[in-house]
Amino acid sequence: MYLSKKKKVLCCLILWRLISVFVVQTAHVPDEYWQSIEVAHRLAFGYGYLTWEWSMRIRNYMYPFLLSVIYRILASISLDHVIVLTILPRILQAIISAYGEYKFYEWTKNKWTLYSLCINWYWYYCATRTLMNTIETACSMLACSMFPWRDSNIRTVKYLWIVGFLCMIRPTAAIMWLPLCLYHLCTSLQNKMILIYEYSKICIICCLGSILLDSYCYGMLVVSPWEFFRVNVLYKIGDLYGTHHLLWYIVCGLPVLLGCYYIIFLLCVWQIMKNPSHFHHQVVMLATICWTLGIYSLLSHKEFRFLLPLLPMCIYICTSCTFPLNIKFSKAGKKIIVGLLVITNVLPGLYFSLIHQRGSLDVMNILHKEILNINNTKNILFLTPCHTTPLYSHLHVNVSTRILTCEPNFTNDTNYIDEADMFFANPMHWLNENYNSNKNTTIPNYLILFDNIVPKIGRFLKHYQLLSEVFYAHFPQSNYGKYIYIYKQK
């Protein structure tokens, strides 16, 4: 029995993403572990470490809770091995991402849009990660395919269930979807009161469901989206993790995400503004992109991954507005352009997927094997910037660990310095205070640190021998190094 054309496309997309699960062997940002599988591991197995975001109740438990159910099922059939616990959530995410791409293609009916999305290096790099931004991007593509555009035959508000889910797990999703919802309310031919009732009903159900789940997991009444807004926006806690220029997303963020398509995107923007009546969908998407970029730009803390949900819309604009530009290319010129697009996506994609920051995961693999082979008590000390590596989700052993923390200044202390900064300011002094001069503290069996710290703590390392040297990055940030060292107590 032959598969239909649409099913073949879906199967190819799923296969493409499943392959990337095993190609992508690096770490990106701490949130892909510390806001998902680390939390799920603690829910499922009763031990683990939670970051300050969870103690401040600004995170939603919906996604980690779903993963914890999978973990419990695996444990009940004795399949809770580390490799399964770490790979299975990524396989699930790969399937979700592939389905989102398929539905987006089904709506756009543009093969070039699909190809461009599939080869985009940053989406390939993130599409199988357990990141909220990845979930948001995949679900946004699905919601776009269900969205009641003015010239579509869709008359339901089913897309709003997905939007409600996204706003609960990541409140900033409301920024992108606000103009689209207003567009729907203004252009819909339905009775406005009935439409508002449908919106209100779905919003109330999503909010109540989120509050009930969060309150159950936190053990008290919690409205996590409000806590998120209060801590991140009113108290500007996000500034702790870096601030950027107002125009950073325009001059840096989008160019990195789009690559060569950035120039095409700017040309398409000009084309849309010149003939808006010919590009209805593109005008709506462009307005959404501009609104979202404008709001994001006002927030001082900026990251590339925050733009991910906008990527499908940007790609769609680039691939659906090029024909009216009337730019003529020879066959050789077209081949050069296609080759350039492939090279500028494949090379960074492979580098960041296979090399850059892979040490974060390699270290945990080595530690896991070492712990399983040693019967005595284990005590691990991570002397790296906070959350450089995952933890119990990749160890799956209830051993004693300590990591350098970087909690915000919640007490408004004018002389506040977080633990990580305190350590890097004077590593030997910190070790003397916490270990050498503290008789109640057990000397760790294992030390994890970057190569740039080794010369600064030579006296402390006399009790240790180098177990392994793991490559981390060619161009490390401040307080990071090119290599991560694992030391074992003599």
Secondary structure, DSSP 4 states (H G I P E B T S, - for coil): -PPPHHHHHHHHHHHHHHHHHHH--S---THHIIIIIHHHHHHHHS-----HHHHTT-S-SHHHHHHHHHHHHHHHTT---HHHHHHHHHHHHHHHHHHHHHHHHHHH--HHHHHHHHH-HHHHHHTTS--HHHHHHHHHHHHHHHS--TTSS----THHHHHHHHHHH-TTHHHHHHHHHHHHHHH--S-HHHHHHHHHHHHHHHHHHHHHHHHHHHTS---HHHHHHIIIIIS-GGGGG----TTHIIIIIHHHHHTTHHHHHHHHHHHHHH-GGG-HHHHHHHHHHHHHHHHHHHSS---GGGGGGGHHHHHHHHHHSSGGGT----HHHHHHHHHHHHHHHHHHHHHHHHTTTTHHHHHHHHHHHHHHH--S--EEEEESSTTSS--HHHH-S--EEEE------TT--TT---HHHHHHH-HHHHHIIIIIT-TTSPPPSEEEEETTTGGGGTTGGGGEEEEEEEE--SS--TT--SEEEEEEE-
